[in-house]
């Protein structure tokens, strides 16, 4: 495509066939992620396929304009929020096709903008799914974003993180080159070229298509919930359950996060979701009983200040799922648990990709999670350090109505995720207003901007990031938040920088992400 001197930068990009938006409202919206706002954007580019994506990236970087990939927009770690003004943000949402479901080779290939929810629904009638099959934000979170940021939840207790499900990709490099990694049916083939671009937060290239492994969907499920008096008991039980290999999901909440969840969800929607699941499993009477149980028990079965742990198992036949659950139950009870109503795991599994209303607190507060993945041998010490950190800042946090809640979750073969969440009174941003359901958003108090609370929240968040680094934690959604390069061996860091220079010599592919 020949450059024409009389064309503006945006006109030149538009020649590729992509929709290019540069109005103030659109640029402001896309400059936000869940946590913060970046520098002003030049434009938002919306390719519809790999060919357009390649041409538009080449046309943009040819003009020395930075390019930023954005999937579903669910990042809170600066994955697509840059401090470098004048970048072109690439919104990949229109690249959402499921290109091939190969039931013989048990693979599926999708475009990067396809959501986890869309893929799950497409595979369900075939009795198939991917081993890791999505995040709780999967209604909007894209598979391309999952490969770039890495993520966890559905299936992580048995199959690990999103990146571990990937076989191959087509990646568009900074000069527009389309690079195909690995083999179409197995990974790796020789050096793991697919792995180079996984969890890179878009710093090395933009995902265009992704090929994932398939497995048969489970036909039988079992659920249990437990309460514990201490985090030590909770984390010890979680680690033992993960090592036993019986759970597909195992996660829990501290007393504060339990209280937040109790305030946030409605009993009627819980009962409705659970009823739908039971009916799909062929049990109308079960649906009635379970729905009644939710309403009758309410959420006061955890009204005391206790820690909770929730376990989900699955198998081809019900006795196998039940046996796995019994093994998890024995572990939990041997570590001081009291078994309680299992409505929470049932409700979450009944509606795995529910509305994303939890990105605001129960009274409209802003929300920011900070996580670390640590081996089980370090989990107790790390958790204790987090508690001590919060105690150090407790007076100023309470004065500004900043509060916390902590989630824990197992990751197969890796250890435990510890994720303290910060809630603070502050004005919502355009991404919140676009994502939270209208009816739910209308019920929330509308808070004013709170510069002091924001300042203290940022200070505490950075302290948590530093704490996790000091405890040897690793991170999934690295973005521009976590100290990835600080944790690398000098030789490994040099190799990473050489790789970046080779793939992106002008430093225009998501600059600043991954610390590059």
Helices and strands as residue ranges (DSSP letters): H 9-14, E 19-21, H 24-30, E 41-46, H 50-61, E 67-70, E 87-91, E 98-102, E 107-111, H 116-124, E 128-129, H 143-149, H 156-159, G 162-165, E 166-172, E 178-180, H 193-197, E 206-213, E 215-216, E 220-228, H 231-244, E 249-253, H 255-264, H 267-280, H 284-297, G 300-302, E 307-315, H 318-334, E 338-340, H 343-350, G 357-359, E 366-374, H 376-392, H 394-399, E 403-411, E 415-424, H 430-435, H 438-443, H 451-470, G 485-487, H 490-503, G 513-515
